[in-house]
Amino acid sequence: MDEDQGPSQIAPQKTGRPSARDILHRVKKTFLTRDGLLGDYDYAFLFRPDIPFMRKHRRASPFFGLNDKLPVFLALLLGFQHALAMIAGIITPPIILSGAAGVNLPTNLQQYLVSTALIVSGILSMIQITRFHIRGTPYFIGTGLISVVGVSFTVIPVAQGAFAQMYANGFCPVAEDGTRLPCPDAYGALIGTGAVAALIEILIAFMPPRIVLKVFPPLVTGPTVMLIGISLIESGFKDWLGSSGPCSDASPTAFYAKCPDITAPHALPWGSPEYLGLGFSVFVTIILCERFGAPIMKSTSVVIGLLTGIIVAAATGYFSRSGIDQAPVASFVWVHTFKLQVYGPLVLPLIAVFIICACEAIGDVTASCDVSRLEVSGPVYETRIQGGVLADGINGVLAALGTMTPMTTFAQNNGVIALTRCANRTAGYCCCLFLIIMGVFAKFAAALVAIPAPVLGGMTTFLFCSVAVSGIAIICRGTPFTRRNRFILTAGLALGYGATLVPTYFNLVFTYSGDNRSLRGFLDAIELVLETGFAVTALVTIILNLCLPEEIEEIDDKVVTPDSPVVGEDGNALKHDGLESDKMA
């Protein structure tokens, strides 16, 4: 039985409101007794490194369900671990979209967006974790699980393509030498259009999950997620070698002859071995944490790698603290605002983004139910799916109103749940609290913005590649490799890879240059969609999957139909997981 649907014990339950004496006794027991503060959890397990020849302790830690009583210290510790596991994924999109690879905003606005990303993620995660019932209907908002929310990576390639188009068509200002100038209106157009496009995910939430998965099966979502990761790796690797801004151009101007520009501390030409070494300090630390680290280090390896890179960069003179000194002590949502507007060419691409977010949410919630030891079938499970997708869509609207790009349910915290054997929502609320605190203290966000690009690139390259690997995992776990499915994957990836590797291939197809702004906007929308690799792959695979007839094929003397589950080595059917890009975060 699902924990939310019935009592966890057979003894009669107390009825009525608890008295003030009962509440006082409960508070006293929670905060003033050893059992309430620490419990009997094996804390050493979390901090015990995996060193060769070291004796392994095999005693299993207790499992904490959704509504079990959790010791205060353990709730805070695991909440902090959840926050660390997702922080790298939260701060990466705003840093990229507000920096030189995006709309080139001033440092104070970049710091504000990083702070806001943490605050909004904490607040919107509470909506997913709490799970509200819509009175008079069978519908819910939220999953009631530790389903945390962060900034979606899916929007990055779409936004970068749109920003390039805005600078090209005059929507954003450009200097005489071709350098992109700050364009806050472009960011406002992105979040304004996102608020409208998020309505499609709210609509999807009221469709039965089986119908959604029929139209968007792993055969569609897998290659789409893979192309998202592949398209992002270029930006991460350019940062690793110095910067993804103007200094990475083949013929940069004098001001950008060194990265990120000639005024930066210890500036060097793009591709210098020193920059390569800084990125490797992050990358190698992540690998070492995975091999030798304690469980708490493995789930936060990306943050530990980032911290190592920061220390090395500061010790060798690459870190500038001027932005940290000038930053305010505290920040919150709406300290800075942007002019919201709908940018026509962005509507179709962002609708595709939210459809993908809905499919990811279904897989992520399924994985969360699995690691939380809850049902993964039946009416209760379906209400969690419906509530998770609806909360995802509502969060998309609320995020835009809070000056943040589209949000989505993260999956990396499922790894933390499985590792720590704690699915208790109290730990999830503590995670939200830590995220909000991190965001409110603006100095913390300023320190994140001041991270040298090579250090950030070493981390983001790893994260973006894990997105691509997650797409491969979705394909392998949810798609039997029949001839029909291989054909669909080949056709979809052929065009998707082409659009990703040669993103300007469609620039000269439409030659209209008249005064009809509506027609110009419509053509720009088509161009933006067709130059976004993952959108092309999604479109082609959806059409072919619906049009090509099903086949029955024999593989290794076994009849395989399109609906056959993919079976693992242990003989058990494998489930279709959602985006697992941030499990390594």
Phi, psi and omega per residue, in radians:
M1 nan 2.421 3.083
D2 -1.134 2.429 -3.041
E3 -1.077 -0.533 -3.109
D4 -1.376 -0.157 -3.014
Q5 -1.833 0.010 -3.130
G6 -2.989 2.961 -3.127
P7 -1.231 2.682 3.138
S8 -1.679 0.070 3.099
Q9 -2.499 2.792 -3.065
I10 -1.508 -0.442 -3.092
A11 -1.048 2.642 -3.139
P12 -1.027 2.466 -3.119
Q13 -1.584 2.497 3.075
K14 -1.245 2.438 3.130
T15 -1.972 2.842 3.127
G16 1.503 2.963 -3.126
R17 -1.304 2.456 3.083
P18 -1.211 2.511 3.129
S19 -1.335 2.933 3.110
A20 -1.079 -0.586 3.124
R21 -1.163 -0.717 3.110
D22 -1.103 -0.734 -3.136
I23 -1.134 -0.748 3.132
L24 -1.107 -0.698 3.111
H25 -1.129 -0.703 -3.141
R26 -1.146 -0.740 3.115
V27 -1.116 -0.751 3.128
K28 -1.072 -0.756 -3.136
K29 -1.170 -0.588 -3.096
T30 -1.295 -0.756 -2.984
F31 -1.823 -0.191 -3.055
L32 -2.116 0.196 3.073
T33 -2.182 2.700 -3.141
R34 -1.121 -0.685 -3.136
D35 -1.113 -0.678 -3.136
G36 -1.291 -0.599 -3.114
L37 -1.465 -0.804 -3.000
L38 -1.987 -0.613 -3.065
G39 1.169 -2.756 -3.139
D40 -2.045 0.481 -3.114
Y41 -1.217 2.559 3.116
D42 -1.465 1.475 -3.106
Y43 -1.153 -0.511 -3.141
A44 -1.071 -0.512 3.141
F45 -1.021 -0.707 -3.092
L46 -1.159 -0.494 -3.024
F47 -1.934 0.133 -3.115
R48 -1.479 2.001 -3.108
P49 -1.217 2.746 3.137
D50 -1.687 1.349 -3.099
I51 -1.695 2.347 3.130
P52 -0.973 2.509 3.111
F53 1.224 0.045 3.083
M54 -1.451 2.440 -3.096
R55 -1.124 2.286 -3.136
K56 -1.663 2.317 3.094
H57 -1.642 2.203 -3.010
R58 -1.799 0.086 -3.137
R59 -1.217 2.156 -3.100
A60 -1.339 2.440 3.082
S61 -1.367 2.704 3.116
P62 -1.166 2.657 3.107
F63 -1.708 2.280 3.126
F64 -1.834 1.982 3.130
G65 -1.334 -3.058 -3.036
L66 -0.961 -0.787 -2.989
N67 -2.020 0.266 3.088
D68 -1.212 2.730 3.080
K69 -1.302 2.238 -3.071
L70 -2.042 2.272 3.086
P71 -0.980 2.530 -3.049
V72 -1.039 -0.857 -3.096
F73 -1.101 -0.701 3.139
L74 -1.152 -0.684 3.105
A75 -1.066 -0.765 3.122
L76 -1.162 -0.736 -3.113
L77 -1.134 -0.830 -3.129
L78 -1.245 -0.571 3.049
G79 -1.102 -0.717 3.095
F80 -1.138 -0.652 3.098
Q81 -1.125 -0.743 3.082
H82 -1.054 -0.747 -3.127
A83 -1.108 -0.754 3.116
L84 -1.134 -0.618 -3.108
A85 -1.143 -0.470 -3.069
M86 -1.881 -0.133 -3.010
I87 -1.112 -0.666 -3.129
A88 -1.116 -0.700 3.112
G89 -1.204 -0.505 -3.127
I90 -1.296 -0.764 -3.007
I91 -1.435 -0.342 -3.048
T92 -1.118 -0.891 -3.120
P93 -1.023 -0.825 3.139
P94 -1.132 -0.594 3.110
I95 -1.128 -0.742 -3.123
I96 -1.226 -0.828 -3.040
L97 -1.264 -0.434 3.131
S98 -1.673 -0.121 -3.086
G99 -1.643 -2.766 -3.062
A100 -1.128 -0.476 3.119
A101 -1.461 -0.030 3.141
G102 -2.116 -2.008 -3.079
V103 -1.816 0.154 2.965
N104 0.979 0.849 -3.115
L105 -1.282 2.755 3.061
P106 -1.078 2.809 -3.061
T107 -1.023 -0.691 -3.097
N108 -1.137 -0.589 3.093
L109 -1.285 -0.618 3.067
Q110 -1.085 -0.764 3.115
Q111 -1.092 -0.719 3.132
Y112 -1.076 -0.757 -3.093
L113 -1.164 -0.628 3.086
V114 -1.163 -0.779 3.081
S115 -1.029 -0.806 -3.106
T116 -1.134 -0.653 3.114
A117 -1.024 -0.741 3.132
L118 -1.184 -0.764 -3.117
I119 -1.135 -0.862 -3.106
V120 -1.118 -0.667 3.102
S121 -1.070 -0.735 3.122
G122 -1.127 -0.769 -3.104
I123 -1.187 -0.813 -3.095
L124 -1.246 -0.473 3.060
S125 -1.119 -0.600 3.109
M126 -1.071 -0.606 3.114
I127 -1.112 -0.794 3.131
Q128 -1.126 -0.723 -3.054
I129 -1.253 -0.600 -3.020
T130 -1.303 -0.819 3.132
R131 1.207 1.737 -3.138
F132 -1.744 2.420 3.054
H133 -1.613 2.280 3.105
I134 -1.424 1.962 -3.009
R135 -1.021 2.371 3.091
G136 1.428 0.068 -3.138
T137 -2.347 2.881 3.063
P138 -1.533 0.227 -3.007
Y139 -1.757 2.704 3.140
F140 -2.226 2.815 2.966
I141 -2.094 2.014 -3.103
G142 1.800 2.860 -3.082
T143 -1.739 -0.435 -3.034
G144 1.346 0.227 3.131
L145 -2.051 3.114 2.995
I146 -1.382 1.274 3.107
S147 -1.837 1.647 -3.067
V148 -1.483 2.741 -3.035
V149 -2.083 2.388 3.094
G150 -2.505 3.066 -3.114
V151 -1.259 2.277 -3.080
S152 -1.258 2.348 3.015
F153 -1.265 -0.424 -3.030
T154 -1.035 -0.510 -3.060
V155 -1.349 -0.307 -3.018
I156 -1.072 -0.948 -3.131
P157 -1.093 -0.621 3.103
V158 -1.126 -0.804 -3.120
A159 -1.133 -0.734 3.141
Q160 -1.106 -0.691 3.083
G161 -1.137 -0.708 3.128
A162 -1.174 -0.702 3.127
F163 -1.112 -0.731 3.099
A164 -1.055 -0.696 3.120
Q165 -1.163 -0.683 -3.142
M166 -1.143 -0.687 3.086
Y167 -1.202 -0.541 -3.117
A168 -1.333 -0.608 -3.068
N169 -1.669 0.109 3.064
G170 1.611 -0.025 3.093
F171 -1.111 -0.602 3.114
C172 -2.002 2.583 -3.098
P173 -1.338 2.598 3.113
V174 -2.317 2.410 3.121
A175 -1.228 2.933 -3.111
E176 -1.070 -0.551 3.138
D177 -1.515 0.141 3.108
G178 1.591 -0.008 -3.139
T179 -1.250 2.370 3.110
R180 -1.263 2.264 3.093
L181 -1.653 2.835 3.126
P182 -0.969 2.402 -3.090
C183 -2.413 1.322 3.120
P184 -1.101 -0.451 3.125
D185 -1.123 -0.570 3.107
A186 -1.151 -0.700 3.092
Y187 -1.157 -0.699 3.073
G188 -1.067 -0.662 3.094
A189 -1.158 -0.636 3.130
L190 -1.118 -0.878 -3.080
I191 -1.299 -0.542 3.083
G192 -1.138 -0.786 3.091
T193 -1.164 -0.608 3.105
G194 -1.095 -0.661 3.122
A195 -1.084 -0.628 3.123
V196 -1.318 -0.784 -3.089
A197 -1.151 -0.447 -3.134
A198 -1.122 -0.330 3.135
L199 -1.095 -0.469 3.128
I200 -1.147 -0.626 3.122
E201 -1.251 -0.596 3.052
I202 -1.092 -0.694 3.102
L203 -1.128 -0.746 -3.141
I204 -1.070 -0.561 -3.100
A205 -1.056 -0.437 -3.119
F206 -1.624 0.076 3.033
M207 -1.630 2.526 3.083
P208 -1.029 2.398 -3.111
P209 -0.975 -0.583 -3.110
R210 -1.153 -0.544 3.106
I211 -1.274 -0.707 3.101
V212 -1.052 -0.783 -3.127
L213 -1.247 -0.374 3.057
K214 -1.219 -0.706 3.138
V215 -1.419 -0.597 -3.112
F216 -2.134 1.202 -3.134
P217 -1.332 3.064 3.080
P218 -0.969 -0.472 3.103
L219 -1.106 -0.408 3.106
V220 -1.702 -0.871 -3.049
T221 -1.232 -0.581 -3.119
G222 -1.034 -1.046 3.125
P223 -1.112 -0.509 3.113
T224 -1.140 -0.838 3.112
V225 -1.103 -0.683 3.125
M226 -1.067 -0.748 3.131
L227 -1.178 -0.565 3.076
I228 -1.045 -0.857 3.135
G229 -1.090 -0.752 -3.116
I230 -1.111 -0.682 -3.129
S231 -1.200 -0.430 -3.125
L232 -1.474 -0.419 -3.054
I233 -1.041 -0.621 -3.139
E234 -1.001 -0.792 -3.134
S235 -1.120 -0.772 3.139
G236 -1.102 -0.719 -3.095
F237 -1.259 -0.585 3.060
K238 -1.125 -0.710 3.066
D239 -1.077 -0.708 3.127
W240 -0.970 -0.674 -3.077
L241 -1.575 0.101 3.066
G242 2.584 -0.900 3.131
S243 3.101 2.674 3.045
S244 -1.687 0.162 3.139
G245 -1.500 -2.787 -3.072
P246 -1.042 -0.437 -3.106
C247 -1.190 -0.249 3.123
S248 -1.536 -0.050 3.117
D249 -1.165 2.780 -3.128
A250 -1.129 -0.642 3.130
S251 -2.277 1.370 -3.097
P252 -1.249 2.745 3.067
T253 -1.255 2.978 -3.069
A254 -1.040 -0.654 -3.115
F255 -1.153 -0.498 -3.131
Y256 -1.890 0.465 3.107
A257 -1.174 -0.417 3.053
K258 -2.177 2.795 -3.038
C259 -1.811 2.507 -0.148
P260 -1.240 -0.419 2.952
D261 -2.800 3.054 -2.997
I262 -1.232 -0.240 -3.139
T263 -1.534 -0.157 -3.078
A264 -1.255 2.636 3.091
P265 -1.156 2.325 3.114
H266 0.962 0.752 -3.127
A267 -1.195 2.434 -3.139
L268 -2.372 2.784 3.087
P269 -1.086 2.663 3.141
W270 -1.053 2.356 3.128
G271 1.557 0.125 -3.135
S272 -1.107 2.546 -3.125
P273 -1.075 -0.491 3.105
E274 -1.095 -0.708 3.098
Y275 -1.147 -0.712 3.110
L276 -1.047 -0.706 3.129
G277 -1.165 -0.666 3.112
L278 -1.071 -0.776 3.113
G279 -1.123 -0.659 3.134
F280 -1.174 -0.526 3.097
S281 -1.064 -0.591 3.073
V282 -1.296 -0.849 -3.046
F283 -1.082 -0.803 -3.116
V284 -1.176 -0.648 3.104
T285 -1.077 -0.701 3.097
I286 -1.044 -0.754 3.140
I287 -1.149 -0.739 -3.136
L288 -1.132 -0.672 3.099
C289 -1.099 -0.686 -3.139
E290 -1.173 -0.597 -3.101
R291 -1.464 -0.794 -3.001
F292 -1.968 -0.157 -2.989
G293 -1.299 2.752 3.013
A294 -1.215 2.853 -3.133
P295 -0.901 -0.713 -3.135
I296 -1.195 -0.477 3.092
M297 -1.335 -0.625 -3.125
K298 -1.147 -0.692 -3.119
S299 -1.344 -0.232 3.117
T300 -2.147 0.472 -3.028
S301 -1.080 -0.614 -3.121
V302 -1.161 -0.698 3.116
V303 -1.176 -0.704 3.109
I304 -1.117 -0.723 3.077
G305 -1.075 -0.740 3.113
L306 -1.103 -0.741 3.128
L307 -1.110 -0.694 3.087
T308 -1.074 -0.780 3.122
G309 -1.098 -0.660 3.111
I310 -1.114 -0.758 3.142
I311 -1.085 -0.783 3.127
V312 -1.109 -0.764 -3.120
A313 -1.125 -0.709 3.138
A314 -1.172 -0.674 -3.116
A315 -1.229 -0.429 -3.098
T316 -1.835 0.154 2.985
G317 1.542 0.328 -3.133
Y318 -1.704 -0.112 -3.018
F319 -1.765 2.251 3.102
S320 -1.894 2.248 -3.126
R321 -1.794 0.146 -3.114
S322 -1.082 -0.714 3.123
G323 -1.143 -0.593 3.123
I324 -1.195 -0.741 -3.140
D325 -1.115 -0.630 -3.090
Q326 -1.455 -0.258 -3.094
A327 -1.235 2.588 3.064
P328 -1.190 2.874 -3.133
V329 -1.261 -0.679 -3.070
A330 -2.315 2.761 3.118
S331 -2.572 2.910 3.057
F332 -2.793 3.055 3.129
V333 -1.077 2.488 3.090
W334 1.268 0.211 2.960
V335 -1.079 -0.653 2.980
H336 -2.155 2.575 3.127
T337 -2.259 2.876 3.137
F338 -2.280 2.589 -3.126
K339 -1.258 1.944 -3.125
L340 -1.348 2.354 3.053
Q341 -2.749 2.812 3.112
V342 -1.723 2.108 3.101
Y343 -1.727 1.891 -3.007
G344 -0.817 -0.899 -3.105
P345 -1.055 -0.301 -3.120
L346 -1.524 -0.216 -3.018
V347 -1.083 -0.942 -3.099
L348 -1.094 -0.824 3.111
P349 -1.053 -0.678 -3.121
L350 -1.289 -0.505 3.001
I351 -1.073 -0.733 3.080
A352 -1.083 -0.672 3.119
V353 -1.056 -0.797 -3.088
F354 -1.271 -0.521 3.041
I355 -1.125 -0.748 3.100
I356 -1.123 -0.707 3.102
C357 -1.056 -0.662 3.117
A358 -1.132 -0.752 3.113
C359 -1.128 -0.710 3.097
E360 -1.089 -0.716 -3.109
A361 -1.078 -0.691 3.120
I362 -1.055 -0.805 3.120
G363 -1.167 -0.695 -3.113
D364 -1.159 -0.737 3.133
V365 -1.150 -0.671 3.079
T366 -1.050 -0.787 3.116
A367 -1.125 -0.674 3.125
S368 -1.123 -0.727 3.081
C369 -1.082 -0.703 -3.104
D370 -1.105 -0.891 -3.097
V371 -1.277 -0.340 3.096
S372 -1.541 0.061 3.114
R373 1.084 0.762 3.089
L374 -2.037 2.966 -3.106
E375 -1.090 2.474 3.043
V376 -2.052 0.461 3.027
S377 -2.806 2.846 3.110
G378 1.702 3.078 -3.031
P379 -1.144 -0.642 -3.134
V380 -1.144 -0.767 3.099
Y381 -1.043 -0.730 -3.115
E382 -1.166 -0.572 3.078
T383 -1.211 -0.552 3.078
R384 -1.198 -0.694 3.073
I385 -1.083 -0.867 -3.126
Q386 -1.065 -0.777 -3.136
G387 -1.156 -0.638 3.127
G388 -1.166 -0.763 3.136
V389 -1.187 -0.700 3.127
L390 -1.131 -0.757 3.093
A391 -1.106 -0.631 3.103
D392 -1.065 -0.775 3.133
G393 -1.186 -0.759 3.105
I394 -1.106 -0.688 3.099
N395 -1.099 -0.563 3.079
G396 -1.088 -0.712 3.107
V397 -1.205 -0.820 -3.115
L398 -1.125 -0.640 3.111
A399 -1.089 -0.738 3.121
A400 -1.116 -0.714 3.094
L401 -1.180 -0.393 3.059
G402 -1.650 0.366 3.088
T403 1.121 0.579 -3.135
M404 -2.214 2.597 3.133
T405 -1.239 2.973 -3.034
P406 -0.881 2.406 3.110
M407 -1.812 2.730 3.078
T408 -2.606 2.847 3.116
T409 -1.259 2.226 3.124
F410 -1.470 2.682 -3.126
A411 -1.949 -0.242 -3.024
Q412 -1.143 -0.435 -3.124
N413 -1.237 -0.280 3.020
N414 -1.090 -0.613 3.081
G415 -1.137 -0.651 3.105
V416 -1.153 -0.716 3.121
I417 -1.078 -0.824 -3.131
A418 -1.108 -0.646 -3.085
L419 -1.270 -0.770 -3.054
T420 -1.608 -0.162 -3.131
R421 1.046 0.660 -3.135
C422 -2.311 1.913 3.090
A423 -1.894 0.286 -3.047
N424 -1.257 2.343 -3.082
R425 -1.200 -0.359 3.098
T426 -1.060 -0.703 3.073
A427 -1.099 -0.631 3.103
G428 -1.144 -0.716 3.103
Y429 -1.152 -0.644 3.085
C430 -1.135 -0.647 3.059
C431 -1.033 -0.808 3.123
C432 -1.059 -0.708 3.141
L433 -1.079 -0.785 -3.139
F434 -1.135 -0.673 3.123
L435 -1.109 -0.744 3.140
I436 -1.136 -0.741 3.125
I437 -1.077 -0.770 3.107
M438 -1.038 -0.698 -3.121
G439 -1.264 -0.627 -3.128
V440 -1.136 -0.675 3.124
F441 -1.371 1.711 -3.016
A442 -1.130 -0.447 3.110
K443 -1.078 -0.606 3.111
F444 -1.125 -0.795 3.095
A445 -1.110 -0.664 3.118
A446 -1.095 -0.660 3.109
A447 -1.140 -0.639 3.121
L448 -1.190 -0.696 3.131
V449 -1.177 -0.534 -3.100
A450 -1.370 -0.070 -3.135
I451 -1.057 2.251 3.116
P452 -1.016 2.529 -3.075
A453 -0.990 -0.709 3.129
P454 -1.078 -0.630 3.101
V455 -1.167 -0.807 3.108
L456 -1.103 -0.663 3.141
G457 -1.134 -0.647 3.088
G458 -1.076 -0.614 3.113
M459 -1.348 -0.848 -3.044
T460 -1.194 -0.555 3.071
T461 -1.053 -0.745 3.102
F462 -1.128 -0.802 -3.132
L463 -1.104 -0.794 -3.087
F464 -1.158 -0.647 3.107
C465 -1.186 -0.576 3.097
S466 -1.169 -0.477 3.029
V467 -1.112 -0.813 3.129
A468 -1.078 -0.732 3.126
V469 -1.122 -0.624 3.084
S470 -1.082 -0.671 3.077
G471 -1.099 -0.728 3.091
I472 -1.076 -0.722 -3.140
A473 -1.098 -0.690 3.125
I474 -1.088 -0.741 3.130
I475 -1.100 -0.854 -3.046
C476 -1.155 -0.666 -3.058
R477 -1.433 -0.445 -3.020
G478 -2.040 0.061 -3.039
T479 -2.329 1.999 2.996
P480 -1.214 2.395 -3.042
F481 -1.512 1.196 3.020
T482 -1.393 2.965 3.131
R483 -1.057 -0.703 -3.133
R484 -1.085 -0.802 -3.105
N485 -1.182 -0.648 3.087
R486 -1.123 -0.661 3.120
F487 -1.116 -0.771 -3.138
I488 -1.102 -0.767 3.119
L489 -1.091 -0.730 -3.128
T490 -1.102 -0.813 -3.120
A491 -1.135 -0.770 -3.119
G492 -1.176 -0.767 -3.108
L493 -1.275 -0.508 3.127
A494 -1.037 -0.878 3.137
L495 -1.282 -0.632 3.142
G496 -1.147 -0.791 3.092
Y497 -1.096 -0.715 3.139
G498 -1.059 -0.794 3.136
A499 -1.181 -0.519 3.124
T500 -1.302 -0.734 -3.089
L501 -1.393 -0.525 3.116
V502 -2.213 1.301 -3.001
P503 -1.204 -0.180 -3.125
T504 -1.765 0.256 -3.027
Y505 -1.127 -0.383 -3.045
F506 -1.779 0.093 -3.027
N507 -1.071 -0.601 -3.018
L508 -1.782 0.160 -3.127
V509 -1.278 -0.826 3.098
F510 -1.660 2.158 -3.078
T511 -1.937 0.182 -3.104
Y512 -1.149 2.329 -3.139
S513 -2.412 0.481 -3.119
G514 -1.411 -2.914 -3.069
D515 -1.669 -0.015 -3.122
N516 -1.317 1.730 -3.060
R517 -1.188 -0.578 3.135
S518 -1.127 -0.794 3.113
L519 -1.148 -0.696 3.134
R520 -1.095 -0.732 3.115
G521 -1.139 -0.679 3.126
F522 -1.130 -0.746 3.125
L523 -1.174 -0.646 3.083
D524 -1.108 -0.633 3.123
A525 -1.130 -0.787 3.111
I526 -1.080 -0.746 -3.139
E527 -1.102 -0.728 -3.122
L528 -1.146 -0.717 3.122
V529 -1.130 -0.825 -3.053
L530 -1.298 -0.266 3.062
E531 -1.701 0.087 3.058
T532 -1.798 1.903 -2.973
G533 -0.980 -0.807 -3.065
F534 -1.203 -0.528 3.108
A535 -1.187 -0.688 3.093
V536 -1.104 -0.798 3.137
T537 -1.077 -0.771 3.134
A538 -1.067 -0.780 -3.111
L539 -1.098 -0.815 -3.097
V540 -1.159 -0.796 -3.101
T541 -1.177 -0.626 3.086
I542 -1.095 -0.834 -3.101
I543 -1.103 -0.833 -3.105
L544 -1.172 -0.657 -3.133
N545 -1.145 -0.574 3.123
L546 -1.446 -0.454 -3.044
C547 -1.630 -0.702 -3.064
L548 -1.274 2.342 -3.124
P549 -1.177 2.626 3.100
E550 -1.206 2.680 -3.131
E551 -2.245 2.713 2.961
I552 -1.971 2.156 -3.015
E553 -2.318 2.513 3.112
E554 -1.721 2.179 3.104
I555 -2.236 2.091 -3.138
D556 0.935 0.817 3.071
D557 1.153 0.277 3.083
K558 -2.110 2.345 3.111
V559 -1.360 2.187 -3.119
V560 -2.058 2.144 3.048
T561 -1.834 2.858 -3.141
P562 -1.029 -0.444 -3.131
D563 -1.597 0.030 -3.108
S564 -1.209 2.386 3.086
P565 -1.259 2.656 3.051
V566 -1.427 2.221 -3.024
V567 -1.831 2.318 3.119
G568 -1.441 -3.108 -3.095
E569 -1.133 -0.454 -3.132
D570 -1.489 0.027 3.109
G571 1.523 -0.041 -3.133
N572 -1.607 2.534 3.112
A573 -1.223 2.409 3.137
L574 -1.610 2.481 -3.113
K575 -1.551 2.755 3.074
H576 -1.485 1.819 3.092
D577 -1.416 2.784 3.059
G578 -1.514 -2.793 -3.117
L579 -1.132 2.049 -3.127
E580 -1.895 0.472 -2.979
S581 -1.055 -0.556 -2.995
D582 -1.792 0.223 3.126
K583 -1.049 -0.536 -3.101
M584 -1.468 -0.102 -3.100
A585 -1.294 nan nan
